[in-house]
């Protein structure tokens, strides 16, 4: 009985995913162009499904809302000088919506320009991560009190067992 319920839920999820992929590409639903790298297609599907599954509306309402947020990303990019941007995108979705907007923009270009745009984005993300790691590596790590006690106890134990070199 329980297995039948789980099978039905899995079938419903698979049908929903198939439906999302079978629609014409619009920034949210559908599949990306064939020339888009597989890793980016996978990331797109993951983010799209995560966003759609996070909202408690009917499927078409969720799609419409995400499209509005993607359009808002484009409007934000086109602001001039002293114009004020008042986001309606929930902060927890902002990064994902920005990514979907970037993918939609790249997907609308020809293969050469689209790949160049995606490569710049991926290189920027990689460089940012690398720089952050370098900054963290340069800062000495502060030990917590439990870590200090653990190291002290290990040293004392090793010293008592005679495995620590002692000057004479």
Helices and strands as residue ranges (DSSP letters): H 2-22, H 38-54, H 59-77, H 91-108, H 111-138, H 145-161
